[in-house]
Structures are given as structure tokens and as C-alpha cells.
Amino acid sequence: MTIKDHITLGVGFYPDWWKQTHDILVGNREYYYDPDYRVEVVMVQQKALYEQFGHVGLGDPDPAPRPLITFGMVMLPAVFGCEIVYEEGALPWAMPQNLSKEECDRLTKPDLRTAEPMATMLRQCDHLKSRYGVVVGDINPTGVQNLALKLRGDEFYIDYFEDPEFAHRLLKFCAECIIDLWQLVYPITGTGALDTTPMCDPSIFCIPNCTVEQISGDTYAEFGLPYDNLIAEQCRPFGIHHCGSLDPVVEQYAKVKNLVFVEAGFGTDFQHAREVLGPAVAFNARISPVLMKNSGPEEVAATVKDAIDQGAPLNNFSIDTVGLTFGVPDENVVAALTTAKQYGKIT
């Protein structure tokens, strides 16, 4: 086990950065459907990162093949028939189906071993394992409310108030499908977080609660917490990736069972969240990609320092500069990394 002397700061570039900076395509359909292409692309990415940022520890001059499976956040929506949009320079996006309540109630859980595109992913696992002896990565399960919105559309927000019994039925169905996905993939790879966030211990099952920021803490307590707990009881240990400010729901997240990791978006009072969740919950603080693109290195360094000041205890605290788009100055990336190394000492 490697003992860290400073906090980890992750750097994640968006597909448009790879396309515009290095002419590398990572959001296209081929990336997800051709495992050999994906292995090659990941190696090329590592070499490019080393050439550009090797002096601050990014990349690898001679990377080994990484037999990775991944599918963005669209697997379960795709299984249920959502149209998946692939564009160069972007991540895949699932278009909502806008099903009626009656159509939602008629949905049945799919056999993920035979349902496409999951069946294709399983064949990829077999292919990669036969070629490399191992397969790494996992399939992003999406969050419970995320999936409900892809099936029902934005009308689902109205269902919370006009037909809460239906809302509970759909959320329970979505949670059960997420559990099924984890139970299928985890025995193959032994991981449940890599396709959601690289900042989480990969052995944890981490779900992306990307749309929870759009509801109140009270609404989450009534409609979100029961189904996150349903998953957390079976898929343990459990983690949550949360987009946006954590502040409205942090008190409710503290009630999630088996919770060992939380990732919080920029705008969060990181110190308060750490106090509420407790020191045993690993915590990743995200820095705004807008700040990373539009500010100078001095402001970036100050923002990283401020996050570190709020992060104690630092032994299980990290920072992520995810979603860096084309045009982010190299010196801002360097400033973030060097500040975390110099200022984020673990004592």
C-alpha cells in the first residue's frame, strides 16, 4: 500500500479538449463499441499527457495496454430504448423517452445478459480478458432519479407533487435495475466506481446523483433517500457523486447507509459537509471548470488552497478539476497540481 504525503488532485479533460488539442476522439461511438480502439486511444492519451504535463506528474511515456470497459452514463437508458447521441468532442447523451405513467408502469426489468447494448459490453469483457488476461473498469449505473427522468422526462418532477405513489413506484423500479447492473458487472471487474469518478476507491459502488441538485432537501428525503438506501443495503460499500452544491442535501446524505465516499460539486461548503458526514467518509471536492478556464493561475491556486483549508482530515480528502474543456490554460492545470502537492501535505 502506497502512503501519500499530500492529497490527490485529479485532472479530467472533456472530449472536446482531447479533440481540439490532440486530435484524439474519446466521445465517439467507436470508442465505446470497439474495445481494441479504446485500448489504443487510452495509450495515446497517456503519451500525450506525458508530453504536455509529464513535469507535474501526468501521463506515461510508455503506457501498458489498459483493457478498459466503459459506457458513459447511458447504459440503462439505452437498454430501455432511449436514443443515445454520440458527437465528436462530447460525452454520449441519452434522450428522454417521455413515457406516459401507464407506459412506465408496464416496464419490466430486462435480462441484462441479453439486452443490448449490455450484451455487447459483456462480449467486450470476454474479448479483453482473452487478450489481456484481465478486464478493468465498470459500467456507470446512473442515479435513481437520473434514470427515472430519462424514462418519464421532465414531467417526473411534477409527478412528485401530483402523483407521489407513481413516483415511488418508478423510483423503486429504477433502483432495482441499478442493483441488477451492479450484481452483473461487479463479479467481472471487482469495481463499481471507475466509470462514475476516478476519485473514488474503485472497489466502492458509486452512483452519480447528477440531478439531485435540481430538487430540495425535503424532496430528496421523501423520494431519493429511500432508494439510495435500497441500493446501499445491497451494493456496499457505497458512494455518491453529487453535481453542484451539496449544501441542500448534505444532512440527508448523512443518513445514507454504508456511505464511505461523497463527491461534491463546486459551490459546496466543504468544511460543513465534512463535519456533517463525519471524518470516516472519504470526500472529493470539485473545482469549477469555468474557473479553471477563465481565471489565472493565482486564482486557481487560491481556490485549491481554500478547498484544502476546508478539507480536514486530509488523509481521505481529495480534489478534482474535472470537465476541463478546450482553452484551459496549461499554467492553470500546473498551478492546481503544484498547489495540492505543496499545500496539501498530509500530517
Order of alpha helices (4+ residues) and beta strands (2+ residues): beta-alpha-alpha-alpha-beta-alpha-beta-beta-alpha-alpha-beta-alpha-alpha-alpha-beta-alpha-beta-alpha-beta-alpha-beta-alpha-alpha-beta-alpha
